[in-house]
Amino acid sequence: MIEVIGLTKRFGGSAAVDDLSFTVTPGKITGFLGPNGAGKTTTLRVILGLDRPTSGLATVHGVPYARLKRPLTHVGAVLDATAVQGGRRAEEHLRWLARTNGISPARIGGLMELVGLAGAGRKRVGGFSLGMKQRLALAAALLGDPEVLLLDEPLNGLDPEGIRWLRGLLKSLAAEGRTVLVSSHLMHEMAVTADHLVVIAGGRLLADMEIGRFVRPGMSLEETFMRVIEGSTA
């Protein structure tokens, strides 16, 4: 479980996240939605211990991420698929992550096949397309067989087949009882993938509910989302 409690993160005099609270529970896909600059990535970075909150708290399994032992065995994350050393081979990247978290490298071959990169393990990441880097980032996120997944725009660079594959993968992981939080701007995809929605704008919570309750009758998810965002700035 992920808990965000009264979270505020300021950069200078500006609040990227402002007294934000929500819970992400196991067994479902939670879509994390908001316009550009809403504070989604900042929130994910605080959850992962990459940014320190100005006030409030973000926990995984009841403790801050920094206190998790062998964190990749508890939390898998994709924040920036391009943030991999280009000269490193794909399998080397995964082996390094496995070694730092006490994970058996025996998982690597199966994961490379699962994410559609079988045969690319000896290739240097600098030659990968964005879609291939996204698949490698997903392999890294799954390396420790974590109970919690945080994914920021994981569909970037994926073709239609890849998007459909990832949708099925996320649904199967949630069905296993894992906690899955996905930030995305692709409303049509969230409409068929997410079970629950957390919607923010200006760093503040606008909605936290099942997708069926959020979408208004006769409207699409995108139309409802835009109506809610416009209403928050009126």
Accessible surface in RSA format (square Angstrom, percent):
REM  Atomic radii and reference values for relative SASA: ProtOr
REM  Chains: A
REM  Algorithm: Lee & Richards
REM  Probe-radius: 1.40
REM  Slices: 20
REM RES _ NUM      All-atoms   Total-Side   Main-Chain    Non-polar    All polar
REM                ABS   REL    ABS   REL    ABS   REL    ABS   REL    ABS   REL
RES MET A   1    80.50  41.7  73.97  49.0   6.54  15.6  58.16  49.4  22.35  29.6
RES ILE A   2     0.00   0.0   0.00   0.0   0.00   0.0   0.00   0.0   0.00   0.0
RES GLU A   3    57.73  33.1  57.72  43.7   0.01   0.0   1.58   3.0  56.15  45.8
RES VAL A   4     2.26   1.5   0.00   0.0   2.26   5.4   0.00   0.0   2.26   6.1
RES ILE A   5    88.24  50.2  87.00  64.8   1.24   3.0  87.04  62.7   1.20   3.3
RES GLY A   6    21.41  26.4   0.00   N/A  21.41  26.4  15.24  41.8   6.18  13.8
RES LEU A   7     0.00   0.0   0.00   0.0   0.00   0.0   0.00   0.0   0.00   0.0
RES THR A   8    14.59  10.4  14.59  14.8   0.00   0.0   6.81   9.2   7.78  11.8
RES LYS A   9    30.68  15.0  30.68  18.8   0.00   0.0   0.32   0.3  30.37  32.3
RES ARG A  10   109.56  46.0  97.89  49.9  11.67  27.8  25.72  35.2  83.83  50.8
RES PHE A  11   103.59  51.8  91.05  56.4  12.53  32.6  95.89  58.1   7.70  22.0
RES GLY A  12    76.22  94.0   0.00   N/A  76.22  94.0  46.69 128.1  29.53  66.1
RES GLY A  13    80.29  99.0   0.00   N/A  80.29  99.0  42.04 115.4  38.25  85.7
RES SER A  14    73.33  62.0  66.92  89.3   6.41  14.8  41.62  88.6  31.72  44.4
RES ALA A  15    30.11  27.7  10.28  15.9  19.83  45.1  10.28  14.5  19.83  52.5
RES ALA A  16    24.68  22.7  15.31  23.6   9.37  21.3  23.75  33.4   0.93   2.5
RES VAL A  17     0.00   0.0   0.00   0.0   0.00   0.0   0.00   0.0   0.00   0.0
RES ASP A  18    32.47  22.7  32.14  32.0   0.34   0.8   0.61   1.4  31.86  31.8
RES ASP A  19    90.91  63.7  75.38  75.0  15.53  36.7  14.29  33.6  76.62  76.4
RES LEU A  20     0.05   0.0   0.00   0.0   0.05   0.1   0.05   0.0   0.00   0.0
RES SER A  21    51.66  43.7  46.42  62.0   5.24  12.1  35.63  75.9  16.03  22.5
RES PHE A  22     8.68   4.3   0.00   0.0   8.68  22.6   7.99   4.8   0.68   2.0
RES THR A  23    54.03  38.4  43.65  44.3  10.38  24.7  22.00  29.6  32.03  48.4
RES VAL A  24     0.56   0.4   0.00   0.0   0.56   1.3   0.56   0.5   0.00   0.0
RES THR A  25    47.37  33.7  46.38  47.0   0.99   2.4  40.49  54.4   6.87  10.4
RES PRO A  26    63.39  46.2  50.30  45.9  13.09  47.6  50.49  41.7  12.90  80.2
RES GLY A  27    41.95  51.7   0.00   N/A  41.95  51.7  15.29  42.0  26.66  59.7
RES LYS A  28    53.56  26.1  53.36  32.7   0.20   0.5  25.50  22.9  28.07  29.9
RES ILE A  29     1.04   0.6   1.04   0.8   0.00   0.0   1.04   0.7   0.00   0.0
RES THR A  30     1.17   0.8   1.17   1.2   0.00   0.0   0.00   0.0   1.17   1.8
RES GLY A  31     0.00   0.0   0.00   N/A   0.00   0.0   0.00   0.0   0.00   0.0
RES PHE A  32     0.00   0.0   0.00   0.0   0.00   0.0   0.00   0.0   0.00   0.0
RES LEU A  33     0.00   0.0   0.00   0.0   0.00   0.0   0.00   0.0   0.00   0.0
RES GLY A  34     0.57   0.7   0.00   N/A   0.57   0.7   0.00   0.0   0.57   1.3
RES PRO A  35    42.73  31.1  38.17  34.8   4.57  16.6  42.73  35.3   0.00   0.0
RES ASN A  36   130.13  89.7 103.41  99.9  26.73  64.4  34.60  83.3  95.54  92.3
RES GLY A  37    77.38  95.4   0.00   N/A  77.38  95.4  42.11 115.5  35.27  79.0
RES ALA A  38     1.80   1.7   0.00   0.0   1.80   4.1   1.10   1.5   0.70   1.9
RES GLY A  39     8.45  10.4   0.00   N/A   8.45  10.4   5.66  15.5   2.79   6.2
RES LYS A  40    13.73   6.7  11.84   7.3   1.89   4.5   4.16   3.7   9.57  10.2
RES THR A  41    64.16  45.6  61.64  62.5   2.52   6.0  42.92  57.7  21.24  32.1
RES THR A  42    21.02  15.0  20.27  20.5   0.76   1.8   0.21   0.3  20.81  31.5
RES THR A  43     0.00   0.0   0.00   0.0   0.00   0.0   0.00   0.0   0.00   0.0
RES LEU A  44     0.25   0.1   0.25   0.2   0.00   0.0   0.25   0.2   0.00   0.0
RES ARG A  45    85.16  35.8  85.16  43.4   0.00   0.0  17.52  23.9  67.64  41.0
RES VAL A  46     8.29   5.5   1.45   1.3   6.84  16.5   1.45   1.3   6.84  18.5
RES ILE A  47     0.58   0.3   0.00   0.0   0.58   1.4   0.00   0.0   0.58   1.6
RES LEU A  48    13.71   7.6   9.93   7.1   3.78   9.5   9.93   7.0   3.78  10.2
RES GLY A  49    47.31  58.3   0.00   N/A  47.31  58.3  15.17  41.6  32.14  72.0
RES LEU A  50    96.55  53.8  71.35  51.0  25.21  63.4  74.43  52.3  22.12  59.5
RES ASP A  51    29.79  20.9  23.02  22.9   6.77  16.0   4.85  11.4  24.94  24.9
RES ARG A  52   199.97  84.0 189.01  96.4  10.96  26.1  68.67  93.8 131.30  79.6
RES PRO A  53    41.60  30.3  29.81  27.2  11.79  42.9  29.81  24.6  11.79  73.3
RES THR A  54    77.28  55.0  43.97  44.6  33.31  79.4  47.08  63.2  30.20  45.7
RES SER A  55    58.97  49.8  49.71  66.3   9.26  21.3  45.87  97.7  13.10  18.4
RES GLY A  56    37.60  46.4   0.00   N/A  37.60  46.4  14.03  38.5  23.57  52.8
RES LEU A  57    79.82  44.5  79.79  57.1   0.03   0.1  79.82  56.1   0.00   0.0
RES ALA A  58     7.71   7.1   0.74   1.1   6.97  15.9   0.74   1.0   6.97  18.5
RES THR A  59     5.62   4.0   5.51   5.6   0.11   0.3   4.28   5.7   1.34   2.0
RES VAL A  60     0.03   0.0   0.03   0.0   0.00   0.0   0.03   0.0   0.00   0.0
RES HIS A  61    79.89  43.7  50.47  35.1  29.42  75.3  50.12  51.7  29.77  34.6
RES GLY A  62    54.48  67.2   0.00   N/A  54.48  67.2  24.99  68.6  29.49  66.0
RES VAL A  63    38.62  25.4  38.62  35.0   0.00   0.0  38.62  33.6   0.00   0.0
RES PRO A  64    41.48  30.2  41.48  37.8   0.00   0.0  41.48  34.2   0.00   0.0
RES TYR A  65    43.40  20.3  39.97  22.7   3.43   8.9  22.94  17.2  20.47  25.2
RES ALA A  66    91.12  83.8  55.39  85.5  35.73  81.3  64.01  90.1  27.11  71.8
RES ARG A  67   166.94  70.1 141.24  72.0  25.70  61.2  55.93  76.4 111.01  67.3
RES LEU A  68    21.23  11.8   9.28   6.6  11.95  30.0  11.01   7.7  10.23  27.5
RES LYS A  69   175.07  85.4 165.10 101.3   9.98  23.8 112.50 101.3  62.58  66.7
RES ARG A  70   124.95  52.5 115.92  59.1   9.04  21.5  52.09  71.2  72.86  44.2
RES PRO A  71    37.87  27.6  37.87  34.5   0.00   0.0  37.87  31.3   0.00   0.0
RES LEU A  72    29.53  16.4  29.18  20.9   0.34   0.9  29.18  20.5   0.34   0.9
RES THR A  73    26.36  18.7  19.93  20.2   6.43  15.3  16.20  21.8  10.16  15.4
RES HIS A  74    50.71  27.7  50.71  35.2   0.00   0.0  38.16  39.3  12.56  14.6
RES VAL A  75     1.56   1.0   0.27   0.2   1.29   3.1   0.27   0.2   1.29   3.5
RES GLY A  76     0.00   0.0   0.00   N/A   0.00   0.0   0.00   0.0   0.00   0.0
RES ALA A  77    33.82  31.1  13.57  20.9  20.26  46.1  13.57  19.1  20.26  53.7
RES VAL A  78     3.66   2.4   1.06   1.0   2.60   6.3   3.66   3.2   0.00   0.0
RES LEU A  79    44.76  24.9  22.91  16.4  21.85  54.9  22.91  16.1  21.85  58.8
RES ASP A  80    84.05  58.9  66.91  66.6  17.14  40.5  28.73  67.6  55.32  55.2
RES ALA A  81     8.26   7.6   1.73   2.7   6.52  14.8   3.15   4.4   5.11  13.5
RES THR A  82    69.80  49.6  54.51  55.3  15.29  36.4  38.54  51.8  31.26  47.3
RES ALA A  83    77.85  71.6  39.95  61.7  37.89  86.2  53.56  75.4  24.28  64.3
RES VAL A  84    29.25  19.2   9.91   9.0  19.33  46.6  15.72  13.7  13.53  36.7
RES GLN A  85   120.65  67.5 104.66  76.5  15.99  38.1  39.97  85.1  80.68  61.2
RES GLY A  86    32.91  40.6   0.00   N/A  32.91  40.6  20.52  56.3  12.39  27.7
RES GLY A  87    45.76  56.4   0.00   N/A  45.76  56.4  33.24  91.2  12.52  28.0
RES ARG A  88    61.37  25.8  57.41  29.3   3.97   9.4   6.70   9.2  54.67  33.1
RES ARG A  89    61.84  26.0  61.84  31.5   0.00   0.0   0.61   0.8  61.23  37.1
RES ALA A  90     0.00   0.0   0.00   0.0   0.00   0.0   0.00   0.0   0.00   0.0
RES GLU A  91    45.08  25.9  45.08  34.1   0.00   0.0   1.84   3.6  43.24  35.3
RES GLU A  92    70.20  40.3  65.70  49.7   4.50  10.7  28.39  54.9  41.81  34.1
RES HIS A  93    20.21  11.0  20.21  14.0   0.00   0.0  15.16  15.6   5.05   5.9
RES LEU A  94     0.00   0.0   0.00   0.0   0.00   0.0   0.00   0.0   0.00   0.0
RES ARG A  95   110.24  46.3 108.33  55.2   1.91   4.5  32.61  44.6  77.62  47.0
RES TRP A  96   113.20  45.4 113.00  54.7   0.20   0.5  89.90  47.9  23.30  37.8
RES LEU A  97    28.92  16.1  28.92  20.7   0.00   0.0  28.92  20.3   0.00   0.0
RES ALA A  98     1.26   1.2   1.25   1.9   0.01   0.0   1.25   1.8   0.01   0.0
RES ARG A  99   168.60  70.8 143.94  73.4  24.66  58.7  75.55 103.3  93.05  56.4
RES THR A 100    79.78  56.7  40.77  41.3  39.01  93.0  46.34  62.2  33.44  50.6
RES ASN A 101    14.03   9.7  12.08  11.7   1.94   4.7   2.01   4.8  12.01  11.6
RES GLY A 102    55.75  68.8   0.00   N/A  55.75  68.8  34.79  95.5  20.96  47.0
RES ILE A 103    15.24   8.7   6.35   4.7   8.89  21.4   9.48   6.8   5.75  15.6
RES SER A 104    62.58  52.9  50.48  67.4  12.10  27.9  43.80  93.3  18.78  26.3
RES PRO A 105    67.82  49.4  62.60  57.1   5.22  19.0  62.98  52.0   4.84  30.1
RES ALA A 106    90.18  82.9  53.87  83.1  36.31  82.6  67.43  95.0  22.75  60.3
RES ARG A 107    84.75  35.6  75.75  38.6   9.00  21.4  39.29  53.7  45.46  27.6
RES ILE A 108     3.27   1.9   3.27   2.4   0.00   0.0   3.27   2.4   0.00   0.0
RES GLY A 109    47.24  58.3   0.00   N/A  47.24  58.3  35.96  98.7  11.28  25.3
RES GLY A 110    48.97  60.4   0.00   N/A  48.97  60.4  37.52 103.0  11.45  25.6
RES LEU A 111    10.93   6.1   9.87   7.1   1.06   2.7  10.07   7.1   0.86   2.3
RES MET A 112     5.91   3.1   5.91   3.9   0.00   0.0   5.91   5.0   0.00   0.0
RES GLU A 113   124.01  71.2 112.51  85.1  11.50  27.4  29.74  57.5  94.27  77.0
RES LEU A 114    80.17  44.6  65.66  47.0  14.51  36.5  73.43  51.6   6.74  18.1
RES VAL A 115     0.00   0.0   0.00   0.0   0.00   0.0   0.00   0.0   0.00   0.0
RES GLY A 116    51.37  63.4   0.00   N/A  51.37  63.4  25.63  70.3  25.75  57.7
RES LEU A 117     5.98   3.3   4.01   2.9   1.97   5.0   5.93   4.2   0.05   0.1
RES ALA A 118    72.57  66.7  42.69  65.9  29.89  68.0  46.29  65.2  26.28  69.6
RES GLY A 119    77.21  95.2   0.00   N/A  77.21  95.2  42.81 117.5  34.40  77.1
RES ALA A 120     7.31   6.7   7.22  11.1   0.09   0.2   7.22  10.2   0.09   0.2
RES GLY A 121     4.95   6.1   0.00   N/A   4.95   6.1   1.62   4.4   3.34   7.5
RES ARG A 122   143.92  60.4 139.79  71.3   4.13   9.8  72.43  99.0  71.49  43.3
RES LYS A 123   118.84  58.0 113.81  69.8   5.03  12.0  68.10  61.3  50.74  54.1
RES ARG A 124   119.56  50.2 113.06  57.6   6.50  15.5  42.53  58.1  77.04  46.7
RES VAL A 125     0.71   0.5   0.71   0.6   0.00   0.0   0.71   0.6   0.00   0.0
RES GLY A 126    49.07  60.5   0.00   N/A  49.07  60.5  21.77  59.7  27.30  61.2
RES GLY A 127    71.57  88.3   0.00   N/A  71.57  88.3  37.62 103.2  33.95  76.0
RES PHE A 128    13.94   7.0   2.28   1.4  11.66  30.3   2.42   1.5  11.52  33.0
RES SER A 129    65.13  55.0  50.79  67.8  14.34  33.0  53.76 114.5  11.37  15.9
RES LEU A 130    81.72  45.5  71.54  51.2  10.18  25.6  72.83  51.2   8.88  23.9
RES GLY A 131     9.93  12.2   0.00   N/A   9.93  12.2   7.32  20.1   2.61   5.9
RES MET A 132    55.04  28.5  54.40  36.0   0.64   1.5  31.16  26.5  23.87  31.6
RES LYS A 133    42.66  20.8  41.84  25.7   0.82   2.0   3.85   3.5  38.81  41.3
RES GLN A 134     5.50   3.1   5.50   4.0   0.00   0.0   0.00   0.0   5.50   4.2
RES ARG A 135    34.95  14.7  34.95  17.8   0.00   0.0   5.51   7.5  29.44  17.8
RES LEU A 136     0.62   0.3   0.62   0.4   0.00   0.0   0.62   0.4   0.00   0.0
RES ALA A 137    13.00  12.0   8.93  13.8   4.07   9.2  12.27  17.3   0.73   1.9
RES LEU A 138     4.10   2.3   4.10   2.9   0.00   0.0   4.10   2.9   0.00   0.0
RES ALA A 139     0.00   0.0   0.00   0.0   0.00   0.0   0.00   0.0   0.00   0.0
RES ALA A 140    14.06  12.9  12.26  18.9   1.80   4.1  12.58  17.7   1.48   3.9
RES ALA A 141     2.13   2.0   0.12   0.2   2.01   4.6   1.75   2.5   0.38   1.0
RES LEU A 142    10.76   6.0  10.66   7.6   0.10   0.3  10.66   7.5   0.10   0.3
RES LEU A 143     0.00   0.0   0.00   0.0   0.00   0.0   0.00   0.0   0.00   0.0
RES GLY A 144     9.53  11.8   0.00   N/A   9.53  11.8   1.73   4.7   7.80  17.5
RES ASP A 145    75.52  52.9  64.13  63.8  11.39  26.9  12.81  30.1  62.71  62.5
RES PRO A 146     0.00   0.0   0.00   0.0   0.00   0.0   0.00   0.0   0.00   0.0
RES GLU A 147    78.90  45.3  78.06  59.1   0.85   2.0  45.15  87.3  33.76  27.6
RES VAL A 148     0.20   0.1   0.20   0.2   0.00   0.0   0.20   0.2   0.00   0.0
RES LEU A 149     2.00   1.1   2.00   1.4   0.00   0.0   2.00   1.4   0.00   0.0
RES LEU A 150     0.00   0.0   0.00   0.0   0.00   0.0   0.00   0.0   0.00   0.0
RES LEU A 151     0.82   0.5   0.72   0.5   0.10   0.2   0.72   0.5   0.10   0.3
RES ASP A 152    15.50  10.9  11.13  11.1   4.37  10.3   0.93   2.2  14.57  14.5
RES GLU A 153    31.13  17.9  29.88  22.6   1.25   3.0  23.85  46.1   7.28   5.9
RES PRO A 154     0.32   0.2   0.32   0.3   0.00   0.0   0.32   0.3   0.00   0.0
RES LEU A 155    11.62   6.5   7.61   5.4   4.02  10.1   7.70   5.4   3.92  10.6
RES ASN A 156    73.62  50.8  67.95  65.7   5.67  13.7  12.11  29.2  61.51  59.5
RES GLY A 157    45.55  56.2   0.00   N/A  45.55  56.2  17.03  46.7  28.52  63.9
RES LEU A 158    18.03  10.0   1.78   1.3  16.25  40.8   3.40   2.4  14.63  39.4
RES ASP A 159    82.07  57.5  72.49  72.1   9.59  22.7  36.84  86.7  45.23  45.1
RES PRO A 160   113.20  82.5 104.68  95.4   8.53  31.0 108.08  89.2   5.12  31.8
RES GLU A 161   112.96  64.9 104.95  79.4   8.02  19.1  67.73 131.0  45.23  36.9
RES GLY A 162     0.00   0.0   0.00   N/A   0.00   0.0   0.00   0.0   0.00   0.0
RES ILE A 163    32.86  18.7  32.86  24.5   0.00   0.0  32.86  23.7   0.00   0.0
RES ARG A 164   175.69  73.8 171.64  87.5   4.06   9.7  44.30  60.5 131.39  79.6
RES TRP A 165    52.19  20.9  39.83  19.3  12.35  29.0  42.86  22.9   9.33  15.1
RES LEU A 166     0.24   0.1   0.24   0.2   0.00   0.0   0.24   0.2   0.00   0.0
RES ARG A 167    66.96  28.1  65.09  33.2   1.87   4.4  12.11  16.6  54.85  33.2
RES GLY A 168    39.15  48.3   0.00   N/A  39.15  48.3  33.47  91.9   5.68  12.7
RES LEU A 169    19.99  11.1  13.79   9.9   6.20  15.6  18.13  12.7   1.86   5.0
RES LEU A 170     5.66   3.2   5.66   4.0   0.00   0.0   5.66   4.0   0.00   0.0
RES LYS A 171    86.16  42.0  80.13  49.2   6.03  14.4  55.77  50.2  30.40  32.4
RES SER A 172    52.51  44.4  44.93  60.0   7.58  17.5  43.59  92.8   8.92  12.5
RES LEU A 173    13.63   7.6  13.63   9.7   0.00   0.0  13.63   9.6   0.00   0.0
RES ALA A 174     5.34   4.9   4.81   7.4   0.53   1.2   4.81   6.8   0.53   1.4
RES ALA A 175    89.92  82.7  47.51  73.3  42.42  96.5  59.01  83.1  30.91  81.9
RES GLU A 176   111.07  63.8  71.73  54.3  39.34  93.7  44.26  85.6  66.81  54.6
RES GLY A 177    40.13  49.5   0.00   N/A  40.13  49.5  24.88  68.3  15.25  34.2
RES ARG A 178    44.60  18.7  43.14  22.0   1.46   3.5  10.74  14.7  33.86  20.5
RES THR A 179     2.28   1.6   2.28   2.3   0.00   0.0   0.00   0.0   2.28   3.4
RES VAL A 180     0.00   0.0   0.00   0.0   0.00   0.0   0.00   0.0   0.00   0.0
RES LEU A 181     0.51   0.3   0.31   0.2   0.20   0.5   0.31   0.2   0.20   0.5
RES VAL A 182     0.70   0.5   0.70   0.6   0.00   0.0   0.70   0.6   0.00   0.0
RES SER A 183     0.22   0.2   0.02   0.0   0.20   0.5   0.00   0.0   0.22   0.3
RES SER A 184     0.81   0.7   0.43   0.6   0.38   0.9   0.10   0.2   0.71   1.0
RES HIS A 185    82.13  44.9  67.69  47.1  14.44  36.9  56.27  58.0  25.86  30.1
RES LEU A 186    59.65  33.2  58.53  41.9   1.13   2.8  59.65  41.9   0.00   0.0
RES MET A 187    17.11   8.9  14.89   9.9   2.22   5.3  15.02  12.8   2.09   2.8
RES HIS A 188   131.14  71.7 116.66  81.1  14.49  37.1  90.31  93.1  40.83  47.5
RES GLU A 189     6.92   4.0   6.72   5.1   0.20   0.5   1.99   3.8   4.93   4.0
RES MET A 190     2.11   1.1   2.11   1.4   0.00   0.0   2.11   1.8   0.00   0.0
RES ALA A 191    46.44  42.7  25.50  39.3  20.95  47.7  25.50  35.9  20.95  55.5
RES VAL A 192    80.78  53.2  64.84  58.7  15.94  38.4  72.92  63.4   7.87  21.3
RES THR A 193     2.50   1.8   2.07   2.1   0.43   1.0   2.28   3.1   0.22   0.3
RES ALA A 194     8.05   7.4   0.00   0.0   8.05  18.3   0.00   0.0   8.05  21.3
RES ASP A 195    56.57  39.6  51.40  51.2   5.17  12.2  15.49  36.5  41.08  41.0
RES HIS A 196    27.16  14.8  27.16  18.9   0.00   0.0  24.99  25.8   2.18   2.5
RES LEU A 197     0.00   0.0   0.00   0.0   0.00   0.0   0.00   0.0   0.00   0.0
RES VAL A 198     0.00   0.0   0.00   0.0   0.00   0.0   0.00   0.0   0.00   0.0
RES VAL A 199     0.00   0.0   0.00   0.0   0.00   0.0   0.00   0.0   0.00   0.0
RES ILE A 200     0.00   0.0   0.00   0.0   0.00   0.0   0.00   0.0   0.00   0.0
RES ALA A 201    13.56  12.5   7.63  11.8   5.93  13.5   7.91  11.1   5.66  15.0
RES GLY A 202    57.44  70.8   0.00   N/A  57.44  70.8  39.71 109.0  17.73  39.7
RES GLY A 203     0.12   0.1   0.00   N/A   0.12   0.1   0.00   0.0   0.12   0.3
RES ARG A 204   128.79  54.1 127.86  65.2   0.93   2.2  43.65  59.7  85.15  51.6
RES LEU A 205    68.84  38.3  44.24  31.7  24.59  61.8  44.24  31.1  24.59  66.2
RES LEU A 206    59.03  32.9  26.28  18.8  32.75  82.3  30.42  21.4  28.61  77.0
RES ALA A 207     8.25   7.6   3.35   5.2   4.91  11.2   8.25  11.6   0.00   0.0
RES ASP A 208    56.37  39.5  32.69  32.5  23.68  56.0  10.81  25.4  45.56  45.4
RES MET A 209    45.91  23.8  44.14  29.2   1.77   4.2  41.61  35.4   4.30   5.7
RES GLU A 210    67.02  38.5  66.78  50.5   0.24   0.6  42.02  81.3  24.99  20.4
RES ILE A 211    30.11  17.1  30.09  22.4   0.01   0.0  30.09  21.7   0.01   0.0
RES GLY A 212    64.22  79.2   0.00   N/A  64.22  79.2  40.80 112.0  23.42  52.5
RES ARG A 213   173.83  73.0 143.68  73.2  30.15  71.8  60.44  82.6 113.38  68.7
RES PHE A 214    11.15   5.6   4.83   3.0   6.32  16.4   5.90   3.6   5.24  15.0
RES VAL A 215    40.86  26.9  30.50  27.6  10.36  25.0  30.50  26.5  10.36  28.1
RES ARG A 216    96.40  40.5  93.24  47.5   3.15   7.5  33.45  45.7  62.94  38.1
RES PRO A 217   134.21  97.8 106.07  96.7  28.14 102.3 118.01  97.4  16.19 100.6
RES GLY A 218    90.84 112.0   0.00   N/A  90.84 112.0  45.98 126.2  44.86 100.5
RES MET A 219    43.45  22.5  28.47  18.8  14.99  35.7  22.32  19.0  21.13  28.0
RES SER A 220    56.63  47.9  44.81  59.8  11.82  27.2  49.59 105.6   7.04   9.9
RES LEU A 221     6.17   3.4   1.92   1.4   4.25  10.7   1.92   1.4   4.25  11.4
RES GLU A 222   101.72  58.4 100.66  76.2   1.06   2.5  16.71  32.3  85.01  69.4
RES GLU A 223    91.64  52.6  84.73  64.1   6.91  16.4  34.85  67.4  56.80  46.4
RES THR A 224     0.38   0.3   0.38   0.4   0.00   0.0   0.38   0.5   0.00   0.0
RES PHE A 225    12.25   6.1  12.25   7.6   0.00   0.0  12.25   7.4   0.00   0.0
RES MET A 226    84.72  43.9  84.72  56.1   0.00   0.0  67.29  57.2  17.43  23.1
RES ARG A 227   123.83  52.0 119.11  60.7   4.72  11.2  30.76  42.0  93.07  56.4
RES VAL A 228    28.41  18.7  21.89  19.8   6.53  15.7  25.89  22.5   2.53   6.9
RES ILE A 229    18.11  10.3  18.11  13.5   0.00   0.0  18.11  13.0   0.00   0.0
RES GLU A 230    98.60  56.6  91.82  69.5   6.78  16.1  41.04  79.4  57.57  47.0
RES GLY A 231    50.32  62.1   0.00   N/A  50.32  62.1  31.67  86.9  18.64  41.8
RES SER A 232    51.08  43.2   9.07  12.1  42.02  96.8  19.49  41.5  31.59  44.3
RES THR A 233   110.24  78.4  74.07  75.1  36.17  86.2  65.10  87.4  45.14  68.2
RES ALA A 234   123.44 113.5  49.25  76.0  74.19 168.8  87.55 123.3  35.89  95.1
END  Absolute sums over single chains surface
CHAIN  1 A    10652.5       7819.8       2832.7       5813.1       4839.4
END  Absolute sums over all chains
TOTAL         10652.5       7819.8       2832.7       5813.1       4839.4
